[in-house]
Amino acid sequence: MDISALSAAELANRFANRTLSPVEALGAVLALVEMWEPKLRATYAFDPEGAYAAARASEARWREGRPLSAVDGVPVTVKENIASKGVPVPLGTVATILVEAAEDAPPVARLREAGAVIFSKTTMPDYGMLSSSLSSFHPLTRNPWDLTKTPGGSSSGAAAGAAAGYGPLHLGTDIGGSVRLPASWCGIFALKPSLGRIPIDPPYMGRVAGPMTRTVSDAARLMAVLSRPDSRDHMSLPAGDTHWNDLDRDVKGLRIGHCPEIGCGLPVDPEIASAVDAAACTFERAGAVVEQLPPFVTPEMIEGLDRFWRARAYSDLMKLPAATAEKVLPFIRAWVRKAATYSGEDVFSGYAQTMVLRKAANDATRSFDFVLMPTAPVVAFPAELPCPTKDPERPFEHIAFTAPFNMSEQPAASINCGYTKAGLPIGLQIVGRRFDDLGVLRISRAWERMRPSQRPWPKPPIGN
């Protein structure tokens, strides 16, 4: 039995019937991490000692029949920009002054309250502003399906770790695609929930934390823990009684939009288009009413988002001493440089386009129960590149499918729907109405049951 490949549900069942302990589960995961890490480089602040202490405490609770939650004792990783008390938060860049976090951010606090075993943080690129793993602080994280490729970003280490088997539960963040893009390129499942569904600190427009797992049911288990309220997030949603583990749903009669082209950005790779089309046909055969959804995103919307984010990043970099700012990745510095010429009108008009994008996404999708589309127009690209275009003047050509739903606050998931001839995973994005996070999980679970057989997960390279 490969303990490291067990789902969170399988682990909890074995903990309950005493055929496996949290300490044994952690040991199996850490053994696999040791095999992968020389090549994958997905971890930061790796803490086996602290994890074993947490696993022993969980083992005692299960022995006494008083586990704290359904994820008590389950190994988990957390993206490094989600603060853990006592651990510095470098934000992926050597420009950050390393200071130990004073307290746990809300998601980490919820995980600890639930008894989950956090054994490591995971890597990200500078300031989370790349869809690759390129970082001036962390080593280059690679994709376990093909070590020459990127796992994506900015939740780079979380996606790579999930695909490689670093335990069943991983947590990332997403402001324009940062859990869904790496999920697509690593063949895993990720949910970008509605804004405020998972409290986070500091909160920011469009920024969410989201589960990254191999299965939909494991993501649902994480949502049951992470969606609990926290007053530190002034945009968090009210507490509800959502039954996160109630995932059974028949797709018959659902009105589903199929959006093969978004309207701008990079052209969709033919292999991706074919896989997403096949998924839409599968839903239709299962009884859903599938209708074509025309493109609804314009270049002006994505350019406005780019302008607003450049101005924000420029403001942050200008607060740093010049010598410190020079440590930031050259690509990021080249990207923000143009913002030095922006007028107030340039910045405001960029922000205004984020509102236009928000309305466009809502208007286009509101008549459907759910919408299917590619997660990304391209598959995983070379690990050394900052983005598919390699051009700081065109850095967001690949996020036109994902960014709209950060602005509209709608839940959106990425789930594997096939592979290229070269064996790289292809992501299907499933978008729901605002606040219908459970609905997106249910339809994702339906697809998980309907989709063609998945290929075996990657194994650690021999001869590390």
Protein Blocks (a to p, Z undefined) as FASTA:
>chain_A
ZZklpcfklmmmmmmnopacfklmmmmmmmmmmmmmmmnopaghiafklmmmmmmmmmmm
mmnopafbfkgoiacdddfklccehiacekopakbccdddfbdcfklmmmmmnopacfbd
cdddehhiacbfbdfkbccdddfkbmkbcebjfklmlmmmmmnonajbdcdddfklpmmm
mmmmnopacddddehklgcddddehiacddddfbfklmmmmmmmmmpccfklmkbccddf
bdfklmbccfehiacdddfbgogajdddfklmmmmmmmmmmmmmnopacdddddfbdfkl
mmmmmmmmmmmmmmmmmmpcfklmmmpcfklmmmmmmmmmpcfklmmmmmmmmmmmmmmm
mmmmmmpmbdcddfbfbdcddfkbmbfnlpaklmmlmmmmmmmmmmnopacddddfbdcf
kopacdddddddehilmlmmmmmmmmmmmmccddddddddehZZ
